[in-house]
């Protein structure tokens, strides 16, 4: 089994795969100074991967919109620049870090942001912050759904919002097993008429009844579907706008460098 590179190895540094010795400066040696193995058999260069195990991908559209490439893909380290992670910037951006109209990555910022940590008008991922909508383990948005959800309309195991539903729901209008609010629907007390009226109004997004929306059933998925639907519509609008504008400027839009 090959030895791992030294912990202090930098991008493209040579090292011995037999013993892990860093070979920087051993330009005249024919053997590894540490273990004596011929360098022709054991010489390798350190090319680190990102957290997903991807080595290096760099692809970019030649077409641009307002100076941004129509699409940009950047994963893993870049030997040319020494960057250890990919930073994608484009109308459509995919990378370890992604910034753009539609951004997908470990950390993404965009009009529509998808991935591990996301900030956008529409966002979905492990941690999602969206002005219009958010879905994820932790979701903050106008319409939010997740393990912990905060927003105008929120659904989650722990939900806080103007209108909130979940295992523990806190809001002006709240429903669920542990609902706390000004107007509440809860198994522990009679339903508040104002809460009942409000949840009827938001039923297309949050579900029709407390048992289905809060405790299980297909209606419980309705808030997530609504959030993802908003995000997909935003993504389609961004992508279509970018493609149309790029093609007006460059008939060969979308061709890679």
N, C-alpha and C positions, 0 to 999 in steps of 0.2 A: 504494500500500500504506500502511495506517495506521501512524503512528509508535507505538512501544510507550510505555507510561506511564513516567514518571521512576522511577528506582530507589528514591527516597525517598518515593514516593507511598504514602499510607495508604489503608485501605479507604474507598471512596466519595469520595476526593479527585478534584476535577475536573482535567482536563488536556486539552491540545490534541492531537487525533489527526493533525494535519498536521506538527507539529514536535516534539511530546512535551513541550511546556512545561507546568509545573505551574501551574494557574490558581487555586490557593487564595488568597483575598483579592482577586481581580479581580472583585468583585461588581458594580461599576458599569461595567465595560468592555463594549463591544459587539464588540471585536475582540481577537484574541490579541496580547498585548503583545510577543511575540517575532517572530511571522511575519506579523501583520496580517490573517490570515484571519478572516472573521466567525464569532463564537462559535456562532451558530445552526447553522453547517455543521460545526464541528470539535470542539464541546464533548462530552466523554465523562467518565464517572466510572470510577475504578479499582475493578474487582471481581476480585481475584485468584482463581485456581483452585488446587485442591490438585494433588498430583503426578500424579494420574490425569486431570487436565484437567476435573474436575467443578467447576462453579461453586458452587452452594449447594443443598443439599437438607436440609430439616428436617421430619420427620414423626414423630409420637409418638402412641402409643395412649393413650386416656383411661382405659382399665382399668389397674389397678395390682395388683401382688403384693408385699406387704411394703413398700409405698411406692415400688416401682420400676414404671415403665410396662411393660406386657406386651411391647411392642416399641418400639424407638427407632431412627430412621435419621438420621444426621447426617454429611453429606459437604460438603466445601468450606467457604469462609468464611461467617460469619454477620454481615450488616450490623447486626443488632439488638444484638448483644453485642460486636462487634469481634473475635471469635475468627477466626483465620486458617485453622483446620482444624476439622473436625467431631469432636465428642466425644460418642459415643453411650453411654447407660447404660440398660440395661433387661434384662428376663429374656431377650429376644432383642435383641441390639444389633448394628447395622451402621453403620460409620463410618470416618473416617480413623483415629481411635482408638476402640476399642470395649471396653466393660467390661460383663460380664453373665453370665448363665447360659450362653447361646450367644453368643459374641462373634466377629464377622467384620470384619476391618479391616486397615489397614496395620500397626497395632500393636493386638493384642487380648489381653485377659486375661479368662478365664472358666472355667467348668466344662468347656466345649468351646470351644476357641479356634482360629480358622482365619484365615490371612492371611499377611502378610509376616513379622512377629515375633510369636510367640504363646507365652503361658504359660497352662497349664490342667491339669486332670486328664487330658483328652485334647486333643492339639494337633497341628496339621498346617500346614506353611507353609515359607517360606524358612528361618527359624530357629524351631524348635519345642521347647518344654520342657513335658513332660507327666508327671504322676505315674504315670498308668496307661499312656499310649501317646503316641508322637510320631513324625511322619513329616515329612521335609523335607531341605533341603540340609544343614543341621546339625540333628540330632535327639537330644534327651536325654530318656529316659523309661523306664518300666518295661519296655515293649516298644518298641523304636525301630528305624526303618528310614530310611536316607538316605545322602547322599554321605559324611557323617561321622556315625556313630551311636554313642551311648553309652547303655547301659542294662542292665537285667537280662538281657533277650534282645535282642540287637542284630544288625542286618544292614546292611552298607553297604560302600562302597569302602574306607573305614577304619572298622572296627567295634571297639569296646571294651565289654566286658560280662562278666557272669558266664558267659553262654553267648554266644559271638560268632562270626559268620561273615562273610567278605568277602574282597576282594582282599588286604587286610592286616587280620587279625583277632587281637585280643589279649584273652584271657580265661582263666578257670579251665578252661573247655571251649572250644576254638577249632578252626575248620576253614576252610580256604581256601588260596590259593596261598602266602601269607606268614603262616601261622598261628603264633602264639606263645602258649603257655600251659602249664598243668600237664598237661592231657590234650588231645592234638592229633590232628586228622585233616588230613593235608597230602600233596600229591604227592611231597614230598621224603623222607617216612619212612612206615613202616608205621603203620596207624591204631591209636590207643590204644583198647583195649576199653572203657574207662570213657567215653571221648569218644563212641564208637559208640553205647553204651547211652544216654547223655544225649541225643544228637541224635535217636535213635529216639523218645524221650519227647516231644520238642518238635517233631517232624515236622509235626503239624497246623498249626503256626504258621510254622516256619522252613524247611519243605521236607523231602523224604524223603532226598535223597542229595546229596553234595557237588557233583558236576558240575552237577546241575539247579539246586540252590539257590544256588551260588556263581558258577558260570561262565556261566549263562544259562538260557534256557528259561522256560516259564510258571511253574514252581515258584519261580523267583527273585522273582516278584511276590507270593508268598504272604505274606511278612511285611508288605508294604505294605497288602495287602488286609485282613490281620488287624488292623492298626493303624487303618485307616480304618473298618473295621467296628465296632470298639470305639467310635471317636469318633462314628459315626452313631447307635449305640445310646444313647450318653450324650446326644447332642443330641435324639434322639426323646424320651427320658425327661424331659429338662429342659423341652422345648417342651410336651409333653403335661401335665406337672405344672403349668406356668405357666398354660396355657389353662384347665385344669379349675378351678384356684384362682381365676383372674380371673373366670370365668363364674359361679362361686358367689357372688362379691361383686357382680358387675355383669353383667346379662344382655346388655348391649350391648358386651361386651368386644371389642376389636379395632377399634372405630371411631376414626378419626383426629380430631384437634382441628380 
